[in-house]
């Protein structure tokens, strides 16, 4: 059902997330003006009903006051884009950063825009490539007035109440059951999204490690080297299971305590590629895990699982290789231990 309060929004950045946000908004009756340095992305959305802009100035000129401009950009280019926009916008216009910026930058940027009487909202956005249909979970920071003004935008983007069963003990009103939340002043939205992504690191790592243990449950069936450099498997009879991890992921989706969207996605990936041969195992981190760990240290809050998951991502990229060489060298020096080559 189309919104009963259509608004106009300018979207800067038409990657997978930005483009799908525009699609979700236009389908619900909102009016979007779009801009990206990639002109083909602009043309594609123009063909789907959006208004094309050829520059930041053109986008601002095509928006009615008070304007709302949403940035869906890599964190590295948000500041330079914001600097350009500042001189183009008018008092009471609002800028929403929907990417994964560092929350401390939001505090600085809100202060930067305040003398121009411009509103700055930070909006952590979770939903990935599936959000265009499922909706996006939104965590919002900034002043109350522009958040209230833009409520129809947030309501359309969010999944809505039907996306999850009602919480049995909940007795309070609010927008959280709709899938969006005004978390507090500037930076609060990205702070909550930052920690959300840190939690995501830990959950992903636990699922991956659990399935890996199951994948290697046949260790007792495999021949092992009998030498001083190989720890013997004392009870090989206890590890003689050839279990299909794809089927395990599938069964975990149904009725299990660990059932989740992450398990759903894992089951689908394993159904397509049981050995995941197209992946090398190099896992990137875009910053939120590091920032979450830093916040935990600053607050004195134990966060062992998230920290370990972050360090494991570093290791997956070979960043521990030199330390491993040092360890191997020390074993050689003090014990004369010969280094075993991979696969032996």
Protein Blocks (a to p, Z undefined) as FASTA:
>chain_A
ZZfbdcddddehjafklmmmmmmmmmnopacddddfblklmmmmmmnopacdfbfklmmm
mpccdddddddddfklmmmmmmmmmmmpcehiacddfbfcdfklmmmmmmmmmmnopacd
ddddeeijmlmmnopadddeddfklmmmmmmmmmmmpnbjmlpccdfklcbecjklnopa
cfbdehklmmmmmmmmmmmmmmmmmmmmmmmmmmmmmmmmpccdddfkbccdfblmlmcc
ccdfklmmmmmmnopakbcfklmmmmmmmmmmmnommbgoiacdehlmmmmmmmmmmnop
acfklmmmmmmmmmmnopmmmmmmmmmmmmmmmnopacddehZZ
